[in-house]
Amino acid sequence: MVRPFDKATRRDIAERCAAFARLPAAESAPALKRAAVAIALVGADDAPGRTALLLTLRAADLRAHRGQWALPGGRCDEGETSIEASLRELHEELGLELGANDVLGQLDDYPTRSGYLITPVVVWAATSPAMSPNPAEVASVHRIALEDIERPEAFDFVAIPESARRVIRFRHAGQFIHAPTAALIYQFREVLAGRDTRVADLEQPVFAWK
């Protein structure tokens, strides 16, 4: 399904986010460090007029999770809300300056093996903005058309001997993107379809456990 980058699509996604029955924060693990990421919606590069989400490849010299695919985001500062953190990180990583009025909703918190509790915040960039990625944090930035995440074959689930939980994978550009990023994108895809699908039990690959 092609989703034009227009006001009607923004309204539709905002309504679907509002209808999503997000799990209360109290049901999440309180000992984990808080973090937030932005599911930032922009116009697609390869076909103007389509809606896409932003995905980054983390810089190779970062201390943690270097060279991995990620949604823009990071740890919440002291006293900072998930929305504030996601907007700050979006600006710090990609130079995009959005405000609270651009927020469409929040998805479920996702606990990571590395000790974080990630809140995904869905935001809408009203125009298709020019970005200035911070090279200290971002190796490259990519626009993934929403119809690409909605393809039936976009995600798969595999077993690993180290866990009884299923590992989720999202295929992009001939590569596999794993949880937490794949799990958060998968839940967003389910929200677009009007389904309240939980993802906290979807596993990360072993290399992402640290």
C-alpha positions, 0 to 999 in steps of 0.5 A: 500500500502506497502512503502519500506524504500528505496531510491525509496520511499524517491524520491517518497515522495519528489516528492509528497511533491514538487507537493503539493500546500502549502498555502502561509504563508500570508494566515495564522493567523499572531497573532498566535505563530509559532511552527513546528513539524516533520513528521519524516520517519523511518523504521518500527519496526514490519516489517523491510523494511517498511516506518513509521512515528514517533509519541510520547506520551507526558510526563505526567508532562509537563505544556501543553498538557501532556499525549497527542499524538504528532508529535515531535516538539514545538515552534519556537525560535526567528529568527528560521525557521520552518525547523530549529525548527523542526530539533532542536526539533527532536534532543531535544526530540528523540536524532535524528540529521538530517540536511536540506538535510533530509527535503522532504517538508512542509505542510500547517500551522495549527492554534490551539485553544491554540494559535499556528500556526504549520508548519509540516516539512516532514523529512527522516532519511536515516537509521533506527536510534536508538533513545534516547527519552528525558524523560522530554518531551516524555513518549514513541515513536511509529513508525506508518507504512504509510500503517496504515495511508492510510487505508480507516478506519484510520480516521473519523470525528465527530460533537461536540456541541461546534463547527460547524467544524468537529473533526478529529480522527485517530485510533491507538492502540485502541485509538483516536488521535485528531487534531492537530496531526490527522489533520497533519497526515491526510494531509500527507496521502492525499499528499501521494495520490497526493491530495491537501486536506486542514485541517485548518478547521478540529476541535480539541476536547474541551480538547485540546482548552487550 
